[in-house]
Amino acid sequence: MVFDYRILPACALASVVFATSPAAAEKIVLSHGYSPTHVIAAQGIDPWRSCVEERTGGELSFEVFPSGQIASVKESLDALNNGLAGASAIAIGYESGRLPLNGVTMLPDMGDSAVQMAATYRAALDSGPLGDELDKKGLHPIFNIMLPVYQIVSSVGPIDTLEAFKGKVVRSGGGAMNFTLQSIGASPSEIPSADMYVAMERKTVDATLSALSSVKPYKLDELVNAISSNGRFGTFTTVFAMDKNLWNGLSAENQGIVNACGMEIEASLATYLDRDNISLQKEFAGKGIDVYSFSDETLKALDDKLSEVSNDYISRLTDRGLPAREAYDSYRKLLGR
């Protein structure tokens, strides 16, 4: 067996005996920037890891480094490309420079539920420009995480009209989300998830665009006093992937197991997220947080502004020589829109 430092961390070398059999156990470095209690780790990455280890009979196992021990959420692609990890979760919003076409998944009005969006993104990655873009970056996608449609989570009361967005500084996950906020008159501030609490506590930002499932893990419920429930602000996309060279070195049987576990977790996580979204609205309201709905008039005004985001997205990427129109149109077709 040819040694690859993506398969085993240096700290474990002394305790492992390498076998020459093709069926020898491999310990793969799995790095991610999420806390163990974050929904992406607890309901996605960890169940997938357990599924693979069980179904391969331990032939594939993982040395897990959560919470940015090896690389933060924003550094995960570098960790894979530089050989520091063999598997990791890539936050598409933080990779608008290197994975711009995949940002189409984060545009407004590109799905109504996590289940719908995850299934659409899965189909898009199986063929077409989005999958090609990941492949060129040396990634084999295993499962995607599409959070429920983002809402405005505010510490300055309800931001419930188009006028109310003007002058507000709103934390963004980057990429298409920046365009979304600019289109409705807000000022986006690109801040990593781990820094949201401090930014809001210090009043660096007035609000954040966020899935409700991210509010409690980052303890934002301690600071916020208003959350919208029916906004259509897009979502945040994460792709859990393996280094392509490492993936190509797996047996066909193990590749099948890795993919099958990924598809199962992808579906179960999306279902969990949609159910959790409804439960969280009730929970936050019970804590005294104003969980409000935009009026029909405000929704129409917001939608009119948000429709500009997709055109801006397509124009910017087309100017860079990228097939943005193809990516957008093919994704919309998969959505049935």
Secondary structure, 3 states (H helix, E strand, C coil): CCCCCCCCCHHHHHHCCCCCCCCCCEEEEEECCCCCCCHHHHHHHHHHHHHHHHHCCCCEEEEEECCCCCCCHHHHHHHHHCCCCCEEEEEHHHHCCCCCHHHHHHCCCCCCCHHHHHHHHHHHHHCCHHHHHHHHCCEEEEEEEECCCCEEEECCCCCCCHHHHCCCEEEECCCHHHHHHHHCCCEEEECCHHHHHHHHHCCCCCEEEECHHHCCCCCHHHCCCEEECCCCCCCCEEEEEEEHHHHHCCCHHHHHHHHHHHHHHHHHHHHHHHHHHHHHHHHHHHCCCEEECCCHHHHHHHHHHHHHHHHHHHHHHHHCCCCHHHHHHHHHHHHCC
